[in-house]
Amino acid sequence: MGVLATPFLISVSLAAQEINSIGDLRLIDGKWYVSNSGLLRIARRKHCHGMQIEALKEFCDFDASRFAFRATIFTSPTCKGFVGYGEAHPSNVSSAVHRAEMRVAETRAVNRALRKAYGIGICSVEEIGSFAEPQVFRESKKLPPQPANGNPSERPLNGTTQWSDSNALRRLGETRMTGTPTKIRAILERISDALSQTESDLRSYSKEHPDFKEVGDRILREWEKGRQLSLQAR
């Protein structure tokens, strides 16, 4: 049983568990993103009740190809709605989608609302300017060097970017989340399950895409290091 020690990689594992497809997660410049199709899969599986999308006319300029949308996701009949905003213009989208800024803005609004509604902590592909560039996995050889401490996300936890001791991780959850030991254990078990599923999907993806194998192997090694340090009881 294992767990990742950083909030960012925990979000990646949980997102992968919810999506059930590593293909809906993209690795771009060393960072993980979820796709619009992956978010829609989550909404469908969670039985999303409805979605409302509207253009914000006061922020739209057709001549300048500048558009803004508001999306509201209703997870149940009684839900008051989770709101997300999206905007796009020629300077913040890929050159491949110039003249399609309206659709990009709408998709960004939907993605942000869906991420709020279903607790997905990683950014979506469509929210970044380079989302339309092809074959993002092939950029693996250009990734910046990994940090010396072995934590590929560079996100600090409790003031450090080192993998956390399992006992320290549990205490952190109990103090910051004011959760009971039982609740924290349940959360960590869910993370462990998500990690196991993600590892399996990642190995399968690496076999099918040789260009990704080098990056995939590095990720798996770091995850195993986190597993040994962060969840195994001492």
Residue pairs with C-beta under 8 A, 6 or more apart in sequence:
1 189
1 192
1 227
1 231
1 232
2 192
2 195
2 196
2 223
2 224
2 226
2 227
2 228
2 230
2 231
2 232
3 10
3 169
3 188
3 191
3 192
3 195
3 226
3 227
3 230
3 231
4 10
4 12
4 13
4 191
4 195
4 223
4 226
4 230
5 151
5 157
5 162
5 163
5 164
5 169
5 226
5 229
5 230
6 151
6 153
6 155
6 157
6 161
6 226
7 121
7 155
7 157
8 32
8 121
8 122
8 153
8 155
9 152
9 153
9 155
9 223
9 226
10 121
10 191
11 120
11 121
11 122
12 25
12 32
12 122
12 198
13 191
13 194
13 195
13 198
14 119
14 120
14 121
14 190
14 191
14 194
15 25
15 32
15 34
15 38
15 120
15 121
15 122
16 22
16 25
16 194
16 197
16 198
16 201
17 190
17 193
17 194
17 197
17 198
18 42
18 45
18 118
18 120
19 25
19 34
19 38
19 41
19 42
20 41
20 197
21 38
21 41
21 201
22 198
22 201
22 202
22 204
22 205
23 205
24 34
24 35
24 37
24 38
24 41
25 32
25 33
25 34
25 35
25 38
26 32
26 33
26 34
26 35
26 125
26 136
26 137
27 33
27 136
27 137
27 140
27 212
27 215
28 125
28 128
28 130
28 136
28 139
29 139
29 142
29 143
29 144
30 143
30 144
30 152
32 122
33 122
33 123
33 124
33 125
33 127
33 128
33 131
34 115
34 120
34 122
34 123
34 124
34 125
35 124
35 125
35 126
36 107
36 110
36 111
36 124
36 125
36 126
39 110
39 111
39 114
39 115
39 118
39 120
39 124
40 114
42 114
42 118
42 120
43 51
43 73
43 114
43 117
43 118
46 75
46 118
48 73
48 74
48 75
48 117
49 74
49 75
49 76
49 77
49 79
50 73
50 74
51 71
51 72
51 73
51 74
51 110
51 113
52 71
52 72
52 74
52 81
53 69
53 70
53 71
53 72
53 106
53 109
53 110
54 69
54 70
55 67
55 68
55 69
56 68
56 69
56 70
56 85
59 66
59 67
59 68
59 87
60 66
60 67
60 68
61 67
64 89
64 90
65 89
65 90
65 98
65 99
65 101
65 102
66 87
66 88
66 89
66 101
67 87
67 88
67 89
67 101
67 102
67 104
67 105
67 106
68 85
68 86
68 87
68 105
68 109
69 85
69 86
69 87
69 105
69 106
69 108
69 109
70 83
70 84
70 85
70 109
71 83
71 84
71 85
71 86
71 106
71 109
71 110
71 112
71 113
72 81
72 82
72 83
72 84
72 113
73 81
73 82
73 84
73 110
73 113
73 114
73 116
73 117
74 81
75 82
75 117
75 118
82 113
82 114
82 116
82 117
83 113
83 116
84 108
84 109
84 110
84 111
84 112
84 113
84 114
84 115
84 116
85 109
85 112
86 104
86 105
86 106
86 107
86 108
86 109
86 110
86 111
86 112
86 127
87 105
87 108
88 101
88 102
88 104
88 105
88 108
89 101
90 98
90 101
92 129
93 100
93 101
93 104
93 129
93 132
94 129
94 130
94 131
94 132
94 133
96 132
96 133
97 103
97 104
97 132
104 126
107 126
108 124
108 126
108 127
111 124
111 126
111 127
112 124
112 127
114 120
115 121
115 123
115 124
125 131
137 209
137 211
137 212
137 215
138 211
140 211
140 212
140 214
140 215
141 214
143 215
146 152
146 218
146 222
147 154
147 161
149 161
149 162
150 162
150 163
150 222
150 225
151 161
151 162
151 163
151 222
152 218
152 219
152 222
154 161
155 161
157 164
157 169
157 172
158 164
158 168
158 172
163 225
163 226
163 229
163 230
164 172
164 229
164 230
165 229
165 230
165 234
166 229
166 230
166 231
166 232
166 233
166 234
167 233
167 234
169 188
169 230
169 231
170 181
170 184
170 185
170 188
173 179
173 184
173 187
173 188
174 180
174 181
174 184
177 183
177 184
179 187
188 231
192 231
195 223
195 227
199 220
199 223
202 216
202 219
202 220
203 216
203 220
205 212
205 216
206 212
206 213
206 216
206 217
207 213
